[in-house]
Amino acid sequence: MKVVLALSGGLDSSTLCGYYLDKGYEVIPVTFNYGAKHNRYENEACIAVARHFGLSAPVLLDLKFIRELFRSDLLLSGSAVPEGHYTDQSMAATVVPARNLIFASIVAGYADSIDAEVISLGVHGGDHHIYPDCRPAFVSSLNTSVMLATDGKVRVDAPFLYYTKGEILRMGMALPTVRVPYEMTRTCYKDQLLSCGKCGSCVERLEAFAELGVTDPIKYAV
């Protein structure tokens, strides 16, 4: 079975990639450049992760119009990325309106065009508080829409929908047939070479490794 996967090069989507490879899927990675502050580092991580898994180079889709038209502090056109935990209300400033809806629509059309039966997003339980397009109701509705739009040929899979990041990491480290290269992944939201360790995304990642009693293999600026 073939799955088109939105691979950002972060912990969640890289684990998701390993998850499908472990199950014997043919994985087609797709990534996006949408004018986010961290895109250049994210894209580099995505390429490295795909190469590690022996996959073809990720399809890079240019959606820079998002930076020009949308309002979010995650974008180059926005204010500074706030620091703190995802539960802090300030992190709502990093929401890119309907981002996953846009991404999934493009990926679904691509999947239908190459006869892939599944598209997958690495949304998880830790995203529910802040990001409306990561919640179960959205994913369920998205699956219905994608199935209708493709005449039942493509479905949406989000196996980590109710997982915490710690649970995703635990599962990824225990995959029997593949190794997820966490040392190659990029999680930070900021436009800097070393991950900041302070934005909500970094904090959640560090907590996941601490929960498992494992040292995060990437370097941080702090």
matplotlib code that plots the C-alpha trace (Angstrom):
import matplotlib.pyplot as plt

x = [0.0, 1.2, 1.0, 1.7, 3.1, 3.5, 7.1, 8.3, 11.5, 10.3, 10.0, 6.4, 6.4, 9.8, 8.4, 5.3, 7.5, 9.2, 5.9, 4.7, 8.0, 7.9, 4.4, 5.7, 4.1, 5.6, 6.1, 6.0, 7.3, 6.0, 7.1, 6.1, 7.8, 5.1, 7.1, 7.6, 10.5, 11.9, 11.3, 14.8, 16.0, 12.9, 13.4, 17.0, 16.0, 13.2, 15.7, 18.2, 15.4, 14.2, 17.7, 18.2, 15.1, 16.2, 13.3, 13.2, 13.8, 10.7, 8.4, 8.9, 5.8, 6.1, 3.2, 4.8, 1.5, 0.7, 3.4, 2.0, -1.7, -2.0, -1.4, 0.7, 3.9, 5.1, 5.6, 8.4, 5.8, 4.8, 6.1, 8.7, 7.8, 6.6, 8.4, 6.8, 4.8, 2.1, -0.5, 0.3, -2.2, 0.6, 1.3, -2.0, -0.1, 1.7, -1.5, -1.4, -5.1, -6.3, -2.8, -3.5, -6.6, -4.5, -1.7, -4.1, -6.1, -2.9, -1.6, -4.9, -4.9, -1.4, -2.2, -5.1, -2.9, -0.3, -2.8, -1.8, -4.6, -3.6, -2.5, -1.1, -0.5, 1.5, -1.1, -1.1, -2.8, -0.4, -1.6, -5.3, -5.2, -3.8, -4.4, -8.0, -6.9, -5.2, -8.3, -10.2, -13.3, -11.3, -9.4, -12.7, -14.3, -11.2, -11.3, -14.9, -14.1, -11.1, -13.0, -15.8, -13.4, -11.5, -14.6, -13.4, -10.0, -8.0, -8.4, -6.8, -4.8, -3.6, -2.3, -0.9, -4.1, -4.5, -0.8, 1.4, 4.8, 6.3, 4.2, 5.2, 8.8, 8.5, 6.8, 9.3, 12.3, 10.8, 10.1, 11.4, 12.6, 13.6, 15.5, 14.1, 17.1, 16.1, 19.5, 18.5, 15.1, 14.2, 11.5, 12.2, 10.0, 12.7, 14.8, 18.2, 20.7, 20.5, 17.1, 16.2, 15.0, 12.4, 9.6, 6.5, 7.7, 11.2, 9.8, 7.4, 10.2, 12.5, 9.8, 9.2, 12.9, 12.9, 9.8, 11.6, 14.9, 16.7, 19.0, 17.8, 20.5, 20.3, 22.1, 20.3, 21.3, 20.6]
y = [0.0, 3.5, 6.5, 10.1, 11.6, 15.3, 15.1, 18.2, 16.7, 17.1, 14.4, 13.6, 13.3, 11.5, 8.9, 8.7, 7.9, 5.2, 3.8, 3.3, 1.9, -0.6, -1.7, -2.2, 0.8, 2.5, 6.0, 9.1, 12.2, 15.7, 18.8, 22.5, 25.9, 28.3, 31.2, 30.0, 31.2, 27.7, 26.5, 26.4, 24.3, 22.2, 21.4, 20.4, 18.1, 16.6, 15.8, 14.2, 12.1, 10.9, 10.0, 8.1, 6.0, 5.4, 7.3, 9.4, 13.1, 14.8, 16.6, 20.3, 22.4, 26.2, 27.9, 31.2, 33.0, 31.9, 34.2, 37.1, 36.6, 34.9, 36.3, 34.2, 34.7, 31.4, 33.2, 35.4, 38.2, 37.9, 39.0, 37.1, 33.5, 33.5, 31.4, 29.1, 25.9, 25.0, 25.3, 29.1, 31.2, 33.1, 30.1, 30.7, 33.4, 30.5, 29.2, 29.4, 29.5, 26.3, 25.2, 21.5, 21.8, 23.4, 20.9, 17.9, 19.1, 19.3, 16.0, 14.3, 15.5, 14.3, 11.0, 10.4, 11.3, 8.7, 6.0, 6.2, 5.0, 6.9, 10.4, 10.9, 13.8, 13.7, 15.5, 14.4, 15.0, 17.7, 19.9, 19.9, 22.7, 25.3, 24.2, 23.7, 21.8, 19.1, 18.1, 14.8, 16.5, 18.2, 15.0, 13.1, 15.7, 15.9, 12.2, 12.4, 15.3, 13.6, 10.4, 12.3, 14.5, 11.4, 9.2, 6.9, 6.3, 8.2, 8.2, 10.2, 8.4, 10.1, 7.3, 9.7, 11.7, 10.8, 10.3, 12.7, 13.6, 11.3, 8.4, 9.1, 9.1, 5.9, 4.1, 5.4, 4.3, 0.8, 0.2, -3.2, -2.9, 0.8, 3.4, 6.9, 9.4, 11.8, 13.4, 14.7, 16.1, 19.7, 20.9, 24.5, 27.3, 30.0, 31.2, 30.2, 27.4, 25.8, 25.0, 27.6, 25.3, 27.9, 28.0, 25.7, 23.2, 22.9, 22.7, 19.9, 18.0, 18.3, 17.2, 14.1, 13.0, 13.8, 11.7, 8.7, 9.4, 9.8, 12.7, 14.6, 14.1, 17.5, 20.6, 23.6, 27.3, 27.2]
z = [0.0, -0.8, 1.6, 0.8, 4.0, 5.0, 6.2, 8.0, 9.3, 12.9, 15.6, 14.9, 11.1, 11.1, 13.6, 11.4, 8.4, 10.4, 11.5, 7.9, 6.7, 9.6, 8.5, 4.9, 3.2, 0.2, 1.6, -0.7, 1.3, 0.6, 2.4, 2.1, 2.0, 3.1, 4.4, 8.0, 10.0, 10.4, 6.8, 5.6, 8.5, 8.4, 4.7, 5.3, 8.1, 5.9, 3.1, 5.6, 7.2, 3.9, 2.8, 6.0, 5.3, 1.7, 0.3, -2.8, -2.3, -0.8, -3.2, -2.1, -2.7, -2.7, -0.9, -0.1, -0.7, 2.8, 4.2, 2.1, 2.8, 6.3, 9.8, 12.2, 14.2, 12.8, 9.4, 8.3, 8.0, 11.6, 15.0, 17.1, 17.9, 21.5, 24.1, 26.7, 26.8, 24.3, 27.1, 27.3, 25.5, 23.8, 21.6, 19.9, 17.9, 16.1, 14.5, 10.7, 9.7, 8.1, 7.4, 7.7, 5.6, 2.8, 3.1, 3.2, 0.1, -2.0, -0.7, -1.3, -4.9, -5.4, -3.8, -6.1, -9.1, -8.2, -7.1, -3.4, -1.1, 2.0, 3.1, 6.6, 8.9, 12.1, 14.2, 17.9, 21.2, 22.3, 19.4, 20.4, 22.8, 20.5, 16.9, 15.7, 12.5, 14.6, 16.7, 16.2, 14.9, 12.1, 11.2, 11.0, 8.9, 6.7, 6.1, 5.0, 2.6, 1.1, 0.6, -1.1, -3.2, -4.5, -4.9, -2.1, -3.5, -0.8, 2.9, 5.7, 8.4, 11.6, 13.9, 16.5, 16.9, 20.6, 21.4, 23.5, 22.1, 24.7, 23.6, 20.0, 20.9, 23.0, 20.1, 17.6, 19.6, 19.8, 16.1, 15.4, 11.8, 11.3, 13.3, 13.4, 13.1, 15.9, 15.7, 12.2, 13.1, 13.5, 15.9, 16.7, 15.3, 15.2, 12.3, 13.8, 13.2, 16.7, 18.2, 20.8, 23.5, 24.6, 22.1, 22.7, 20.1, 21.7, 25.2, 24.3, 22.6, 25.5, 27.9, 25.7, 26.0, 29.7, 30.2, 28.7, 30.6, 27.2, 26.2, 23.2, 20.5, 18.9, 20.1, 21.6, 21.8, 25.6]

ax = plt.figure().add_subplot(projection="3d")
ax.plot(x, y, z, "-o")
ax.set_aspect("equal")
plt.show()
